[in-house]
Amino acid sequence: MKDKAFEMQDLYSQLYEKVKKEIPELIEWPTTVYISFRKGKEGTNFAEVRLQRSQLKISIRKPMNPENLIGEPLPDSYTWSTNYIVKCKRSSELDAVVKAIVDSAYQVD
């Protein structure tokens, strides 16, 4: 399990660096449950990353570009500001995940 936890921490670091290249004003905002991404200190969350044992589970706003629809919508019963889930299990999936996250980011101020 420790190896998996380390793998997910490493995967998260790669994800963060790739998103930061696309959104230079990116701020990480850690909570006890997830790490949120926002643009600037006063920005609105556009992604919430949960590190799990075998994957990163990322809630975002539903991408506008159909090419970035690589996840699944959340049920309407969720009252989160995000409404779409993307999962990432390996570094080979990062480019597609980053595109979906960036799409979400440009939907908020």
ZAVOTI-159670 format. One record per residue (C-alpha): residue number from 1; x, y, z; residue in one letter. Coordinates in steps of 0.25 Angstrom, whole numbers, padded with zeros to 4 digits. Example, Ala and Ser with C-alpha at 12.3 -4.5 7.8 and 13.67 -1.06 7.14 Angstrom:
<sites>
+-----+-------+-------+-------+------+
!  nr !     u !     v !     w ! rest !
+-----+-------+-------+-------+------+
!   1 !  0049 ! -0018 !  0031 !    A !
!   2 !  0055 ! -0004 !  0029 !    S !
+-----+-------+-------+-------+------+
</sites>
This chain:
<sites>
+-----+-------+-------+-------+------+
!  nr !     u !     v !     w ! rest !
+-----+-------+-------+-------+------+
!   1 !  0000 !  0000 !  0000 !    M !
!   2 !  0011 !  0010 !  0003 !    K !
!   3 !  0017 !  0008 ! -0011 !    D !
!   4 !  0003 !  0011 ! -0017 !    K !
!   5 !  0002 !  0023 ! -0008 !    A !
!   6 !  0016 !  0028 ! -0013 !    F !
!   7 !  0011 !  0025 ! -0027 !    E !
!   8 ! -0001 !  0034 ! -0026 !    M !
!   9 !  0007 !  0045 ! -0019 !    Q !
!  10 !  0017 !  0045 ! -0031 !    D !
!  11 !  0005 !  0045 ! -0041 !    L !
!  12 ! -0001 !  0057 ! -0033 !    Y !
!  13 !  0012 !  0064 ! -0034 !    S !
!  14 !  0013 !  0062 ! -0049 !    Q !
!  15 ! -0002 !  0066 ! -0051 !    L !
!  16 !  0001 !  0079 ! -0043 !    Y !
!  17 !  0013 !  0082 ! -0051 !    E !
!  18 !  0006 !  0080 ! -0064 !    K !
!  19 ! -0006 !  0089 ! -0060 !    V !
!  20 !  0003 !  0100 ! -0055 !    K !
!  21 !  0010 !  0100 ! -0069 !    K !
!  22 ! -0004 !  0103 ! -0075 !    E !
!  23 ! -0009 !  0112 ! -0063 !    I !
!  24 !  0003 !  0120 ! -0057 !    P !
!  25 ! -0006 !  0127 ! -0047 !    E !
!  26 ! -0010 !  0113 ! -0041 !    L !
!  27 ! -0012 !  0112 ! -0026 !    I !
!  28 ! -0013 !  0099 ! -0018 !    E !
!  29 ! -0022 !  0100 ! -0007 !    W !
!  30 ! -0021 !  0087 !  0002 !    P !
!  31 ! -0032 !  0082 !  0011 !    T !
!  32 ! -0033 !  0070 !  0019 !    T !
!  33 ! -0041 !  0063 !  0008 !    V !
!  34 ! -0036 !  0068 ! -0005 !    Y !
!  35 ! -0026 !  0078 ! -0011 !    I !
!  36 ! -0034 !  0089 ! -0019 !    S !
!  37 ! -0028 !  0097 ! -0031 !    F !
!  38 ! -0032 !  0111 ! -0033 !    R !
!  39 ! -0027 !  0123 ! -0041 !    K !
!  40 ! -0021 !  0132 ! -0031 !    G !
!  41 ! -0023 !  0134 ! -0016 !    K !
!  42 ! -0037 !  0139 ! -0018 !    E !
!  43 ! -0041 !  0130 ! -0029 !    G !
!  44 ! -0052 !  0120 ! -0030 !    T !
!  45 ! -0049 !  0105 ! -0029 !    N !
!  46 ! -0049 !  0099 ! -0043 !    F !
!  47 ! -0043 !  0085 ! -0039 !    A !
!  48 ! -0043 !  0077 ! -0026 !    E !
!  49 ! -0033 !  0066 ! -0026 !    V !
!  50 ! -0034 !  0054 ! -0017 !    R !
!  51 ! -0022 !  0044 ! -0015 !    L !
!  52 ! -0027 !  0030 ! -0014 !    Q !
!  53 ! -0020 !  0017 ! -0012 !    R !
!  54 ! -0019 !  0014 ! -0027 !    S !
!  55 ! -0024 !  0027 ! -0034 !    Q !
!  56 ! -0026 !  0042 ! -0034 !    L !
!  57 ! -0041 !  0045 ! -0034 !    K !
!  58 ! -0043 !  0059 ! -0039 !    I !
!  59 ! -0056 !  0067 ! -0039 !    S !
!  60 ! -0057 !  0078 ! -0049 !    I !
!  61 ! -0067 !  0086 ! -0057 !    R !
!  62 ! -0072 !  0078 ! -0069 !    K !
!  63 ! -0063 !  0081 ! -0080 !    P !
!  64 ! -0069 !  0090 ! -0091 !    M !
!  65 ! -0060 !  0083 ! -0102 !    N !
!  66 ! -0066 !  0070 ! -0106 !    P !
!  67 ! -0051 !  0064 ! -0108 !    E !
!  68 ! -0049 !  0067 ! -0093 !    N !
!  69 ! -0061 !  0058 ! -0088 !    L !
!  70 ! -0053 !  0047 ! -0083 !    I !
!  71 ! -0060 !  0045 ! -0069 !    G !
!  72 ! -0074 !  0044 ! -0064 !    E !
!  73 ! -0084 !  0054 ! -0059 !    P !
!  74 ! -0088 !  0055 ! -0045 !    L !
!  75 ! -0102 !  0052 ! -0041 !    P !
!  76 ! -0111 !  0065 ! -0039 !    D !
!  77 ! -0112 !  0061 ! -0024 !    S !
!  78 ! -0098 !  0065 ! -0022 !    Y !
!  79 ! -0098 !  0080 ! -0018 !    T !
!  80 ! -0083 !  0082 ! -0021 !    W !
!  81 ! -0078 !  0094 ! -0030 !    S !
!  82 ! -0072 !  0083 ! -0039 !    T !
!  83 ! -0081 !  0074 ! -0047 !    N !
!  84 ! -0072 !  0064 ! -0054 !    Y !
!  85 ! -0062 !  0053 ! -0049 !    I !
!  86 ! -0049 !  0050 ! -0057 !    V !
!  87 ! -0040 !  0038 ! -0052 !    K !
!  88 ! -0025 !  0037 ! -0054 !    C !
!  89 ! -0018 !  0024 ! -0051 !    K !
!  90 ! -0005 !  0025 ! -0059 !    R !
!  91 !  0004 !  0036 ! -0065 !    S !
!  92 !  0000 !  0032 ! -0079 !    S !
!  93 ! -0014 !  0038 ! -0076 !    E !
!  94 ! -0009 !  0051 ! -0071 !    L !
!  95 ! -0009 !  0059 ! -0084 !    D !
!  96 ! -0024 !  0056 ! -0086 !    A !
!  97 ! -0027 !  0059 ! -0071 !    V !
!  98 ! -0019 !  0072 ! -0072 !    V !
!  99 ! -0027 !  0077 ! -0084 !    K !
! 100 ! -0040 !  0074 ! -0077 !    A !
! 101 ! -0036 !  0082 ! -0064 !    I !
! 102 ! -0031 !  0094 ! -0073 !    V !
! 103 ! -0045 !  0094 ! -0080 !    D !
! 104 ! -0051 !  0094 ! -0066 !    S !
! 105 ! -0042 !  0105 ! -0061 !    A !
! 106 ! -0046 !  0115 ! -0072 !    Y !
! 107 ! -0061 !  0113 ! -0068 !    Q !
! 108 ! -0058 !  0121 ! -0055 !    V !
! 109 ! -0054 !  0135 ! -0053 !    D !
+-----+-------+-------+-------+------+
</sites>
